[in-house]
Amino acid sequence: MEQIAAGSGADLTLEHLVKEFGSFTAVDDLSLVIPSGSFFALLGPSGCGKTTTLRMVAGLEQPTGGQILIGGRDVTGTRAHQRPVNTVFQSYALFPHLTVLENVAFGLKRTRQADPLGKAGAALDLVELRHLADRRPTQLSGGQQQRVALARAIVNNPAVLLLDEPLGALDLKLRRQMQVELKRIQTEVGLTFVHVTHDQEEAMTMADTVAVMNEGRIEQMGSPADLYELPRTAFVANFLGQSNLLRGTVLDSGKLTIGVDIGGGRVRVPTPRAVSTSGTVLVGVRPEKLHLVPADEDVPAGTNVVGPGTVTDVSFTGVSTQYLVEIPGHGTMSVFVQNILGGIGARVGDQVRLAWAIKHTFGLDGSDDVSAGAVDLDGDV
């Protein structure tokens, strides 16, 4: 039986990449190295430059400046079909008159490769669709069509596989299943995957490394856990999950922690977790790190605390309950509580304080916009 070659991925290097459309700069001096065999995600809102970056790597757009190297070879000036790259789009772009097997084998036949049907069958095995080889695309579900498109891209054994919002047309349940499948397939074949998405969960679920893009530049890059636990800008803190950000003034700075005044209260931030250690700063904490403390109960030692405030909303979601708490002088803070014990821990109108471990606090530059990266009700950043 034919098998898909594994471990044939290559490094992808972008050096000072720029793309201008008239007076608008879509990609602004972008430099990064994506290691061979890794699953890399470019994450950001619409218009941030991530798809333009992908199209330049694919050869569908020419950069205004900079270089693109694949496996150390400069491909900046080469045509799309001359690059060791394949792309999977949100639209499946399958040929309706061909069978699933013929769709996957199409590129192999066009380049006159040996045993195209055998290799196409092996690719269908990889995406677990061999049993549908004789069907037409119109007889498949959306998820099955996307897996066929993936098999067609992988069968050519590209050095880099580009995925442009590949799961965007799928419903939520199927999208989550495909996230697991994509990661399994990438691990199996060892290709370099570059995945463009605006979906934070999608990026964090699959990628080894995530680059958060904003206005043509990378705001921050790292593992999903690092970006979530220690964001370095308000944009990243808000776009990748939710954050409570409180503006304050540094009172003292030590090797271990800095003391910050926020509205007359004092909180501490671990010094290594603070972008700025003087002047005005933003004190941040993720909603799930917060604990609701009834106004008449003591706060444990070694914690930061704000309040008291008033519970203004309670939303039960099954796994957790979200509380909105209005803190005078600070605005509304969000709290996620795991429903481990069952039942509602506080009700609308209750007076509570919010406490959290000092080690979970992070500090950002005070000049950052508190609302940067936040998504409004219309889905816009």
C-alpha positions in Angstrom: 0.0 0.0 0.0 1.2 3.5 -0.8 2.1 5.8 2.2 2.3 9.5 2.6 5.9 10.5 3.1 6.5 11.9 6.6 8.9 14.5 8.0 9.4 16.4 4.8 8.5 19.8 6.1 10.8 22.8 5.8 11.6 26.0 7.7 9.6 29.0 6.6 11.4 32.3 7.1 10.0 35.7 6.5 12.5 38.6 6.5 11.2 42.2 6.8 8.2 41.4 4.8 6.1 44.4 3.6 2.9 44.6 1.6 1.4 47.9 0.6 -1.8 48.5 -1.3 -1.5 52.1 -2.4 -1.1 54.2 0.8 -2.3 51.3 3.0 0.3 49.0 4.6 -1.3 45.6 5.1 1.9 43.9 6.4 4.5 46.0 8.1 8.1 44.8 8.4 7.2 41.3 9.4 10.0 38.9 10.4 9.7 35.4 11.8 11.0 31.8 11.5 8.6 28.9 11.5 10.5 25.7 12.3 10.2 22.6 10.1 7.5 20.2 11.1 5.7 22.7 13.4 2.1 23.7 13.6 2.1 27.5 13.5 -1.0 29.8 13.8 -1.3 33.4 12.6 -4.1 34.7 14.8 -5.8 38.1 14.5 -8.9 40.1 13.6 -10.1 40.8 10.1 -7.8 43.2 8.3 -4.8 42.6 10.5 -2.7 41.3 7.6 -2.7 37.5 8.3 -4.3 36.4 5.1 -2.2 38.8 3.0 0.9 37.2 4.6 -0.3 33.8 3.7 -1.0 34.8 0.1 2.5 36.2 -0.2 3.9 32.8 1.1 1.7 31.0 -1.4 2.9 33.3 -4.3 -0.6 34.7 -4.9 0.6 38.2 -3.9 4.0 39.8 -4.5 5.5 41.6 -1.4 6.4 45.2 -1.7 9.6 44.5 0.2 11.4 41.7 2.1 12.1 38.0 1.5 10.4 34.7 1.8 12.6 31.6 2.3 11.4 28.0 2.3 14.0 25.4 3.5 16.7 28.2 3.1 15.8 28.8 -0.5 14.6 32.3 -1.5 11.3 31.9 -3.3 10.2 35.6 -3.2 10.3 36.1 -6.9 9.1 32.6 -7.9 5.6 31.8 -9.3 3.0 30.1 -7.1 3.3 26.7 -8.9 7.0 26.7 -8.5 6.9 26.8 -4.7 6.8 23.7 -2.5 3.6 25.0 -1.0 -0.1 23.9 -1.0 -3.1 25.8 0.3 -6.3 24.7 1.9 -9.0 27.4 1.7 -12.3 27.8 3.5 -14.1 27.1 0.2 -13.3 23.5 -0.6 -12.8 24.1 -4.4 -13.4 20.5 -5.3 -14.3 19.4 -8.8 -18.0 18.4 -8.8 -17.7 16.1 -11.8 -14.9 14.0 -10.3 -15.0 11.4 -7.6 -13.4 11.9 -4.3 -10.4 9.7 -5.3 -10.1 11.5 -8.7 -10.2 14.9 -6.9 -7.3 13.9 -4.6 -5.3 12.4 -7.5 -5.9 15.4 -9.8 -2.6 17.2 -9.1 -0.6 14.0 -9.2 -1.9 13.1 -12.7 -1.3 16.6 -13.9 2.4 16.4 -12.9 2.6 12.8 -14.3 3.6 11.2 -11.0 3.7 7.5 -10.7 0.7 5.6 -9.3 -1.5 8.7 -8.6 -4.5 6.7 -7.6 -2.5 4.6 -5.1 -1.1 7.8 -3.5 -4.5 9.4 -3.5 -5.9 6.4 -1.7 -3.2 6.6 1.0 -4.1 10.3 1.5 -7.7 9.3 1.9 -6.7 6.7 4.5 -4.9 9.5 6.4 -8.1 11.6 6.6 -10.2 8.4 7.2 -12.3 8.7 4.0 -11.2 5.8 1.9 -14.7 4.3 2.1 -16.1 7.4 0.3 -13.5 7.3 -2.6 -16.2 6.7 -5.3 -18.6 9.4 -4.2 -19.0 12.9 -5.8 -18.3 16.0 -3.6 -22.0 16.9 -3.6 -22.7 13.6 -1.8 -20.4 14.6 1.2 -21.0 16.7 4.3 -19.0 20.0 4.7 -16.6 18.3 7.1 -16.0 15.4 4.7 -15.4 17.9 1.8 -12.9 19.8 3.9 -11.0 16.5 4.7 -10.9 15.7 1.0 -9.5 19.1 0.3 -6.9 18.5 3.0 -6.0 15.1 1.5 -5.6 16.7 -2.0 -3.2 19.2 -0.5 -1.2 16.7 1.5 -0.8 14.1 -1.3 1.6 16.4 -3.1 3.9 16.3 -0.1 4.5 20.1 0.1 7.2 21.5 2.3 4.7 23.9 3.8 0.9 23.5 4.0 -1.0 26.8 4.3 -4.5 26.7 5.9 -6.6 29.8 5.3 -9.5 29.8 7.7 -10.1 26.2 6.7 -12.8 25.4 9.3 -14.7 28.7 9.0 -17.7 27.1 7.0 -18.3 24.3 9.5 -20.7 24.3 12.5 -19.2 24.5 16.0 -19.3 20.8 16.9 -17.8 19.7 13.6 -15.2 22.5 13.8 -14.0 21.2 17.1 -13.8 17.6 15.8 -11.8 18.9 12.8 -9.4 20.8 15.1 -8.4 17.5 16.7 -8.2 15.8 13.3 -6.0 18.5 11.8 -3.6 18.2 14.8 -3.5 14.4 14.5 -2.8 14.6 10.7 -0.1 17.2 11.1 1.7 15.1 13.8 1.4 12.1 11.5 2.8 13.6 8.3 5.3 16.0 9.9 4.7 18.8 7.5 5.0 22.5 8.4 1.5 23.8 8.9 0.8 27.5 8.8 -2.8 28.2 9.9 -4.5 31.5 9.5 -7.5 32.1 11.8 -9.4 34.8 13.7 -10.7 32.1 16.1 -8.6 32.1 19.3 -9.8 28.6 20.4 -8.9 27.2 17.0 -5.3 28.6 17.3 -4.8 27.5 20.9 -6.2 24.0 20.4 -4.0 23.1 17.4 -0.9 25.3 17.2 2.6 24.7 18.8 3.2 28.4 18.3 0.8 31.3 17.9 1.6 34.7 16.5 -1.0 37.4 17.4 -1.2 39.9 14.6 -2.5 43.5 14.8 -2.4 46.1 12.1 0.2 44.3 10.0 2.6 43.6 12.9 3.1 40.7 15.4 2.0 41.9 18.8 3.3 38.8 20.6 4.4 35.3 19.7 4.8 32.1 21.8 3.1 28.9 22.9 -0.7 29.2 23.5 -0.1 28.8 27.3 2.5 31.5 27.4 0.4 34.0 25.5 -2.6 33.3 27.6 -0.9 33.3 31.0 1.4 36.2 30.3 0.1 38.6 27.7 2.5 41.6 27.1 0.0 44.0 25.6 -3.6 44.9 26.2 -4.5 43.8 22.7 -3.2 40.3 23.3 -4.8 40.2 26.8 -8.2 41.0 25.4 -8.1 39.2 22.0 -6.8 35.9 23.4 -9.5 35.2 26.0 -10.8 37.8 28.4 -9.0 39.9 30.9 -9.8 42.3 33.7 -7.5 45.4 33.3 -7.3 48.0 36.1 -5.3 51.2 35.7 -3.0 52.1 38.6 0.1 53.8 39.7 3.3 52.1 40.9 4.1 52.9 44.5 7.2 50.8 45.0 9.3 48.4 43.0 11.3 45.4 44.3 13.0 42.4 42.9 10.0 40.1 43.6 7.0 42.3 43.3 5.8 45.9 42.6 3.2 47.6 44.6 0.4 49.4 42.6 -2.3 51.8 43.8 -5.6 51.2 42.1 -8.3 53.6 43.2 -6.9 53.8 46.8 -6.4 50.0 47.1 -3.0 48.3 46.9 -2.2 45.2 44.9 1.0 43.5 44.1 2.3 42.3 40.7 5.3 39.9 40.4 8.1 41.9 38.9 9.0 39.4 36.2 5.3 39.5 35.1 5.3 43.3 34.6 6.1 45.0 31.3 6.5 48.3 33.2 7.7 48.8 36.8 7.2 52.5 37.2 4.6 55.2 36.6 1.2 54.3 35.3 0.5 50.6 34.6 -2.4 48.3 33.8 -2.9 45.5 36.4 -4.4 42.4 34.7 -6.0 39.2 35.9 -7.9 36.5 34.0 -11.6 36.0 35.0 -11.1 32.4 36.0 -8.3 33.3 38.5 -10.8 35.4 40.6 -12.7 34.3 43.6 -15.9 35.7 45.0 -15.5 36.6 48.7 -18.6 37.5 50.6 -18.3 41.0 52.1 -18.2 39.6 55.7 -15.5 36.9 55.1 -11.8 37.3 55.5 -9.5 37.3 52.4 -6.7 34.6 52.5 -3.2 35.9 53.0 -1.0 36.3 49.9 -3.8 37.5 47.7 -4.8 40.7 45.9 -8.3 42.0 46.6 -10.6 44.7 45.2 -14.0 45.7 46.3 -16.5 45.4 47.8 -18.7 45.5 44.7 -22.2 44.5 43.6 -23.0 41.4 41.5 -24.9 42.8 38.5 -25.3 39.6 36.3 -25.1 35.9 36.7 -24.8 33.6 33.6 -24.9 29.8 34.1 -23.2 28.0 31.2 -23.1 24.5 32.5 -19.3 24.0 33.0 -19.0 27.4 34.7 -20.9 30.4 35.8 -19.9 33.9 34.7 -20.5 36.8 37.2 -20.3 40.5 36.4 -19.3 42.5 39.4 -19.5 46.4 39.5 -16.6 47.7 41.6 -16.8 51.4 42.4 -13.9 53.2 40.8 -13.0 50.2 38.6 -16.0 49.5 36.5 -17.3 46.0 35.8 -15.1 43.0 36.4 -15.8 39.5 35.0 -15.4 36.3 37.1 -15.6 32.7 35.8 -16.3 30.1 38.5 -16.1 26.3 37.7 -19.3 24.6 38.7 -17.5 21.9 40.7 -19.9 21.9 43.7 -23.0 22.8 41.7 -25.4 25.7 42.4 -24.9 29.4 42.2 -22.3 31.0 44.5 -23.7 34.5 44.4 -26.8 36.3 43.2 -27.6 39.6 41.6 -27.4 42.3 44.2 -25.0 40.5 46.5 -22.0 42.4 47.9 -18.7 40.7 47.3 -15.0 41.3 47.1 -12.8 39.8 44.4 -9.6 38.1 45.4 -6.9 36.3 43.5 -3.4 34.9 44.0 -0.6 37.5 43.5 1.2 35.0 41.2 -1.6 35.2 38.7 -1.4 39.0 38.3 0.3 40.5 35.2 1.3 44.1 34.6 1.1 46.0 31.2 2.2 49.4 30.0 -0.1 52.1 31.3 -0.2 53.8 27.9 -2.0 50.8 26.4 -5.7 51.2 25.6 -7.7 49.1 28.1 -10.2 48.1 25.4 -7.6 47.2 22.7 -8.4 43.8 21.2 -11.8 43.5 22.9 -14.6 42.2 20.7 -17.9 44.0 20.8 -21.4 42.5 20.3 -21.1 42.8 16.6 -18.0 40.7 16.5 -15.7 43.6 15.6 -12.5 44.3 17.4 
